[in-house]
Amino acid sequence: MPSKKSISITIATSCFNEQGNIKEFHTRCKNSIAHIRNNLENSHDITSSIVIADNSSTDGTLFVLKEICQDDASVRVLQNLMNYGPEVSLMNVLEQVSDSDIVFTLCSDLQDPPEMAI
């Protein structure tokens, strides 16, 4: 039997004041990654991560993100000292994930559902 290929998948996003839905975003991303993993488990060893840049949110988004990180080691959060806007913030995230084989960029407000990755 041939050996499995290793592949790394990252979901990258930025957020601003997403306290109300960032947990759902995280859950749906994890479910989408699990779906991909299940479909490729016979041929690939998959590692995954979620990287989120917080654009200096003024609500409790950063607190929720820290809670998510405590429960899920595959999540990394970048804390911006000011709001750079979604495009620049996402570019900062992409610099952090350049070693990933596949990167999905999504809107953390669920405008683009994480299920698009599958």
N, C-alpha and C positions, 0 to 999 in steps of 0.2 A: 504494500500500500504506500503511495507517495506521501511524503510529509506535508503537513498543512503549511500554507503560506501565512505569515504574520502580516496583519494589517492594522493600522491605527486610524480611528475615526474620532473627529472632534466636532462638536457643535459650538460655534462661536457667536457671541452676541454682545450688544451693549444695552444698557437699560437706564432709564431715568424715571423715577417715581412709579415703579411697577410693584409696589408692596402688595397690591390686591391680587396679582396674578402670577408673580414670579414662582411661587410654589407649584402652581399648575403647569407653568412652562417647564420647570425642572422635571416634574412627573411625566409629562408627555414626551420630553426628550429622552428620558430613561426608557420609556416604553418603546419608543421608535428604535433606539439603539438595540434593545432586547430583541425586537422583531428582526432587525438586520442580522444580529448575531445568530438567532435561531435558523434563519434561512441559509446562512453560510457556515454553520458549525461543522459540517462534514469536510469542508475544503479550506477553511481559514481559522486561524487563531486571532481573535479580535480584541484589541484593547481600545478603550474609549475614554473620552474626557469631555467636559463641558466647561468652557471658559467664558466668563461674563465680566464685562467692564461696567462698573457702576459709575454713571456720569454725575457724581456728586448729588445724588438724590436728596430731596428735602423731606421725604416721608420716611417710613421705616424700612425701605427696600434693603439697605445695607445690613440692617439687623437680621432680616429674614435670610439674606444671602449667607451671613455668617452661620446661622442655624443650619442651613442646607449643607454648608461645608463641613460642619461638625458631624453630620450624619452620612455624608457621601464624600469620600476621599477623592473621587474622580472629578469633583468640581473645584475649579480655581476662580477666584474673584480678583479682579484688578480694581482698585479704588482710585478713581480720578479725583484730584484735588479741586478741580473745577469742571464745569460742564463743557466738554469739547464738542458736543454734538454727536449724533449717531455715527456719522461717517468716519471722522477722525478717531473716535473711540474704538470703533470696529477695526480700524487699521492697526491700532495699538494691540488689540487682541490677536490679530492675524500675525503680527511679528512674534508673538509668544507661542504660536502653534505651527511654526514653519516646518517642524519635524514630523508633523502628522501626514499620513498618506492621503486621507480624504478629510476635507473641511467643509461642513455645511454652515453657511451664514444665515441666521434667522433673526427675525424681529422678536424681541422678548415680550412684546405686547400681544403675541399670538396672532398678529395680522397675517403672518405666514405660519401656518400650523406646522409643528415639528413632524407631523406625519408625512409632510412633503418629502422628507428624507428617505422614506421607504417607498 
